[in-house]
């Protein structure tokens, strides 16, 4: 058991010395087969929210936020599906929706 612990520790030290642990540092291109989450936020180079994908027990929302604070969104829940575009003041410029009645 002690030998196994020493081998694990030696492997960790060698990986650190070889700079083989890059999971947390730097930007790298990575391909995933599937990402599972309830909310995903993408930020731009300034750190501002650009894209937001979220879901809850009622449905989901996809939002795209522009640099000038305008936004477009697609929403669905058990009652309605809608598309909306907002100007930088947050006012609706365009909205279309379908309710359970059509």
C-alpha positions in Angstrom: 0.0 0.0 0.0 2.8 2.4 0.9 4.5 1.6 -2.4 1.3 2.4 -4.4 1.1 5.7 -2.5 4.7 6.5 -3.4 4.1 5.7 -7.1 1.1 8.0 -7.2 3.0 10.8 -5.6 6.0 10.2 -7.9 3.6 10.3 -10.9 2.1 13.6 -9.7 5.6 15.2 -9.2 6.8 14.0 -12.6 3.7 15.4 -14.3 4.2 18.8 -12.6 7.9 18.9 -13.6 7.0 18.0 -17.2 4.4 20.7 -17.2 1.9 18.0 -18.3 -1.1 19.4 -16.3 -2.7 22.0 -18.5 -6.4 21.4 -17.8 -6.8 24.7 -15.9 -4.4 27.0 -17.7 -4.5 28.6 -21.1 -7.0 28.5 -23.9 -7.2 25.2 -25.9 -9.4 23.9 -28.6 -11.4 21.0 -27.2 -14.1 18.8 -28.8 -16.8 17.3 -26.6 -19.4 14.8 -27.7 -22.0 16.2 -25.3 -22.1 18.9 -22.6 -24.9 18.5 -20.0 -25.9 21.5 -17.9 -28.9 23.5 -16.9 -27.4 26.9 -17.9 -24.5 27.9 -20.1 -23.2 31.5 -20.4 -20.7 32.6 -23.1 -18.8 35.8 -22.5 -17.0 38.0 -25.0 -13.4 39.1 -24.7 -14.4 41.9 -22.3 -16.1 39.4 -20.0 -19.7 40.6 -20.9 -22.4 38.0 -21.4 -22.9 37.3 -25.1 -25.0 34.1 -25.3 -27.1 32.5 -22.6 -28.7 29.0 -22.8 -30.9 28.0 -19.9 -33.6 25.6 -19.0 -35.9 24.8 -16.0 -38.9 22.7 -15.3 -41.1 24.8 -17.6 -39.0 25.1 -20.7 -35.9 26.9 -22.0 -34.5 30.2 -23.3 -31.7 31.0 -25.8 -30.6 34.6 -25.6 -28.0 36.5 -27.7 -26.9 39.9 -26.3 -25.2 42.4 -28.6 -22.3 44.8 -27.6 -24.8 47.7 -27.8 -27.0 45.9 -25.2 -29.6 44.9 -27.8 -30.8 41.3 -27.4 -32.7 38.5 -29.3 -34.3 35.6 -27.6 -36.2 32.3 -28.3 -38.3 31.1 -25.4 -40.6 28.1 -24.9 -42.5 26.7 -21.9 -45.7 24.7 -21.4 -47.9 27.6 -22.5 -46.1 29.6 -25.2 -43.2 29.7 -27.6 -41.9 33.1 -28.6 -39.2 35.1 -30.4 -38.3 38.6 -29.3 -35.8 41.3 -30.2 -35.1 44.1 -27.7 -33.3 47.4 -28.3 -30.6 48.7 -26.0 -33.3 50.3 -23.8 -34.8 46.9 -23.2 -38.0 47.8 -25.2 -39.5 45.2 -27.6 -38.7 46.0 -31.2 -40.2 42.7 -32.4 -42.1 39.9 -30.7 -43.9 36.9 -32.1 -45.5 34.1 -30.1 -47.7 31.1 -30.3 -49.9 30.1 -27.4 -51.5 26.8 -26.6 -54.6 28.0 -28.5 -52.6 28.7 -31.7 
